[in-house]
């Protein structure tokens, strides 16, 4: 699955807080279905 989302660049570093729930929902899953999140914000 794929999802595109973003946050204001003034608040750099919180992108995963928005992107992860959106991607999980797009995949038809819930956060509890995932054992490990590896986050690499570039």
N, C-alpha and C positions, 0 to 999 in steps of 0.2 A: 504494500500500500504506500501511498505518498500523500503528503499534506504540505502546504506552504503557509507559513505564518511568520510574523515578525513583531519586533518591538522597536520603540523609539531608540535610536542609537545613543541618546543621552543616558540611557539606563543599561548600558552594555553589561553583559554577564548574566542577565536573567532570561535570555532567549530559551534555554532548555525548560524553564518553568512554564512557558507557554507552549513550546513545541512538543514536549513529551505527551501531555494529555491529549493534544490534538492528533498526534500520530497514533497513539494507543486507541483512541476512539475510531479513527479511520480504519484501523486494522480489525475492528470489531472485537476488541479485547478490553480488559480492565487492567488497571495498574497492578492489581494483585495477581494477575496471570503471568507477570514477568518477574523472574527471579533476580535478575541483575541488570542494572542500567549502567552502561559505560558512556560517560559524557565527555565530549571533547569539543569545547567551544573555541573555534579558531577566530 
